[in-house]
Amino acid sequence: MSRRPRTHNNDRKTLKIFQANVGKIPAAHDCALALADSEKYDVVLLQEPWTEVKEARCLTKIHPAYETHSPVDNWENNDTRPRVMTYVRKNSHILADQKRPASTRDILWLPVNGITIVNVYRQPSYDAALDILLGWSPPERCLVAGDFNAKHYSWQTGRLADRGDDIAAWAAESGLGLLNTADVQWGAFRVMMTLMWSVHRLLASYCTHKPPMATQSTSRFPTSTWPRQ
């Protein structure tokens, strides 16, 4: 049933990164993976992935072109399931080594070719995972991306709520530069909940951030291109 995946990205100097919140919807999860593969993305960061437990088996969506990484190895129900999932293209030039500096189902740390890629989901009004992130010091080569369910004037004009000030202060103190364009709407009812930051030095030299990709639904997904080591 499996097949050898096609090598899409022949430029060994870059990593293409795709991000989406799929809302625990099976079809949206499948669509995000298929779209990322068709557009030749190397790393896929999903928030609120579809998961299920069936006959004591932990299930989620997989794709033949990608290796799947979860912040937890097993789950029993909605209270223990992973709320982020990261996929890395199967390619001999892409090396990933997952780290777990803290026990959480809401954050996934994954060094890929020397770049630490952090996938984050913050449940509204739930601060345990956010406190873990804000207590973590990003390394020099780092991308932090996810759905923070927070508002701050640096990414949404005139808005400040849900610890957006804490997130913005941590990013500034850590030398992280916001890649998003302010007030860009990702979906029909969501403005700038989905965020990407990178270390300034790397951003200034190499990183490009494309406008959100549109699918057949109302969702729009931010994407980024990074240098490989």
C-alpha positions in Angstrom: 0.0 0.0 0.0 2.9 2.3 0.7 5.0 3.8 -2.1 8.3 5.5 -2.3 7.5 9.3 -2.0 8.5 11.7 -4.8 11.3 14.1 -4.0 9.6 17.4 -4.7 12.0 20.0 -3.4 15.2 19.7 -5.3 16.6 22.9 -3.8 18.7 21.6 -0.9 19.3 25.1 0.4 15.7 25.7 1.6 12.9 24.2 3.7 9.4 25.0 2.8 7.1 25.1 5.8 3.3 24.9 5.8 0.9 25.6 8.7 -2.8 25.1 9.3 -5.4 24.6 12.1 -7.6 21.8 10.8 -10.1 22.0 13.6 -10.1 18.2 14.3 -12.0 17.7 11.0 -10.9 14.5 9.1 -11.4 15.9 5.7 -9.6 19.2 6.5 -6.7 17.2 7.9 -6.5 15.1 4.7 -6.8 18.3 2.6 -4.0 20.1 4.4 -1.6 17.2 3.9 -2.5 16.7 0.3 -2.2 20.4 -0.4 1.2 20.6 1.3 2.4 17.7 -0.7 1.2 19.0 -4.0 2.8 22.4 -3.3 6.1 20.7 -2.4 6.3 21.6 1.3 8.9 19.9 3.4 7.5 20.5 6.9 3.8 20.6 7.8 2.6 22.1 11.1 -1.0 21.3 12.0 -2.9 22.4 15.0 -6.0 20.6 16.3 -5.3 17.5 14.2 -7.9 14.7 13.8 -7.3 11.9 16.2 -9.3 8.9 17.4 -8.9 5.9 19.7 -10.3 2.6 18.2 -9.8 -0.8 19.7 -7.0 0.5 21.9 -5.2 2.0 18.9 -4.3 5.6 18.7 -5.2 6.9 15.2 -4.5 10.1 13.3 -4.0 11.0 9.6 -0.8 10.0 7.8 0.5 10.7 4.3 2.9 8.5 2.3 5.2 11.5 1.6 5.7 12.5 5.3 6.9 11.1 8.6 4.5 11.9 11.4 5.6 13.4 14.7 3.3 13.8 17.8 4.1 15.4 21.2 2.7 12.3 22.9 3.1 8.7 22.1 -0.4 7.5 23.3 -3.7 9.0 24.2 -7.0 7.6 25.6 -9.6 10.4 24.9 -10.0 14.1 24.1 -8.4 15.1 27.3 -5.1 13.3 26.5 -5.0 13.5 22.7 -2.3 15.6 20.9 -3.3 19.1 19.9 -0.5 19.6 17.5 1.1 17.3 14.8 4.2 17.9 12.7 4.9 16.2 9.4 8.4 16.0 7.8 8.9 15.0 4.2 10.7 11.7 3.6 13.9 12.9 2.1 17.5 11.9 2.7 18.5 15.5 2.8 16.0 16.4 5.6 17.0 15.3 9.0 14.6 15.6 12.0 15.2 14.8 15.6 12.3 15.4 17.9 12.9 16.8 21.4 10.7 16.9 24.4 12.0 19.6 26.8 8.6 19.6 28.6 5.7 17.2 29.0 2.8 18.7 27.0 0.4 17.7 24.3 0.2 21.3 23.0 3.8 22.0 21.9 6.1 20.0 19.6 9.8 20.8 19.4 11.4 19.5 16.2 14.9 20.4 15.1 15.0 19.9 11.3 18.4 20.4 9.5 19.6 22.5 12.4 16.5 24.7 12.7 14.3 24.2 15.8 10.7 24.3 14.6 8.2 24.7 17.4 4.5 23.9 16.7 2.1 25.4 19.2 -1.6 25.3 20.0 -3.1 27.3 22.8 -6.6 26.4 23.9 -8.5 29.6 24.7 -8.2 30.6 28.4 -5.8 27.6 29.0 -2.4 28.8 30.1 -0.4 25.7 31.1 1.1 25.1 27.7 1.6 28.9 27.1 3.5 29.2 30.4 5.8 26.4 29.3 6.5 28.2 26.0 7.0 31.5 27.7 9.5 29.9 30.0 11.5 28.4 27.2 14.5 30.2 25.6 14.6 29.8 21.8 17.9 29.0 20.2 19.5 31.1 17.5 18.0 29.2 14.5 14.3 28.9 15.4 10.8 29.1 14.0 7.8 29.3 16.4 4.4 28.9 14.7 0.9 28.0 15.7 -2.6 29.0 16.8 -2.3 31.1 19.9 -5.9 32.3 20.3 -4.5 35.7 21.5 -4.8 39.3 20.3 -2.2 42.0 20.3 -1.9 45.3 18.3 1.4 44.1 16.7 -0.6 41.6 14.7 -4.2 42.9 15.0 -5.0 46.6 15.0 -6.5 47.9 18.2 -6.8 44.6 19.9 -5.3 43.3 23.1 -6.7 40.1 24.8 -6.0 36.6 26.0 -2.3 37.2 27.0 -1.4 38.7 23.7 0.8 41.2 25.6 2.7 38.3 27.3 3.3 36.5 24.0 4.5 39.7 22.2 6.8 40.6 25.1 8.3 37.1 25.1 8.9 37.1 21.4 10.6 40.5 21.6 12.8 39.5 24.5 13.7 36.3 22.7 14.7 38.1 19.5 11.9 36.6 17.5 10.5 38.6 14.6 6.9 38.2 13.5 6.6 37.0 10.0 2.9 37.7 9.6 1.5 40.8 8.0 -0.8 42.7 10.4 -4.5 42.3 10.1 -4.3 39.5 7.4 -7.4 37.3 7.7 -6.7 33.5 7.5 -10.3 32.4 7.6 -13.8 33.7 7.4 -14.0 34.6 11.1 -10.4 34.5 12.2 -7.9 37.4 12.0 -4.3 36.7 13.0 -4.8 34.0 15.5 -2.3 31.9 13.5 1.2 33.3 14.0 4.8 32.7 12.8 7.9 34.1 14.5 11.6 33.6 13.6 14.9 34.7 15.1 15.7 38.1 13.6 19.2 37.3 12.3 18.0 34.3 10.3 14.9 36.1 9.1 16.9 39.1 7.8 19.3 36.9 5.9 17.2 34.0 4.5 13.6 33.6 5.4 10.7 34.5 3.2 7.1 34.5 4.2 4.4 34.1 1.6 0.8 35.3 1.7 -1.6 32.7 3.0 -2.5 29.9 0.6 -6.2 29.5 -0.1 -8.0 26.1 -0.3 -11.4 25.3 -1.6 -12.7 26.1 1.8 -12.5 29.6 3.5 -9.3 28.6 5.3 -6.0 30.3 4.4 -2.7 28.8 5.5 0.5 30.8 6.2 3.7 29.4 4.7 7.4 30.0 5.0 10.7 29.2 3.3 13.9 28.6 5.3 17.5 27.8 4.6 18.7 24.3 5.1 22.1 23.7 6.7 
